[in-house]
Amino acid sequence: MDVFEPLLSGSAPVSGAPAMAEWTRTGTADDTLATTGYQLSDFTGYDFGKDTRFTVFGQTVAGNGTYLDADIQRLDGDLAAITLDDGLPEWSASMVWPGNNDGYGRAVMVNTADAWWVGPDHATGGD
């Protein structure tokens, strides 16, 4: 199993921090992800997006934990296309934090297991 140990603050995002609503669930270094969000920038008009950033954490073994900013390919209101930095560990799970001048929002996960079917029986605690 890969090592995955990001530094987390445990505090809730501040008011005005951006949030991601939907995003491409798989991607590795140098892949472009599509995302929708809320409050991606504090600015409007010509300055829209100048404070927007997406910070990504990836790790596969002890010692290669990496924080890098994604390149923003396109930012249009609540829509963004971001490219993961090619310096991220290959095939790592990634945490992506959206940020603006107010701070960072909650992280979302990319490249993690996603249960699509559990059944046909009903699941109970511990299953």
Secondary structure as UniProt FT lines:
FT   TURN            15..16
FT   STRAND          19..23
FT   TURN            29..30
FT   STRAND          32..38
FT   HELIX           45..47
FT   TURN            48..51
FT   STRAND          53..58
FT   TURN            62..63
FT   STRAND          66..69
FT   STRAND          71..76
FT   TURN            77..78
FT   STRAND          79..83
FT   TURN            86..87
FT   TURN            90..91
FT   STRAND          94..100
FT   TURN            101..102
FT   STRAND          103..104
FT   STRAND          108..110
FT   TURN            125..126
//
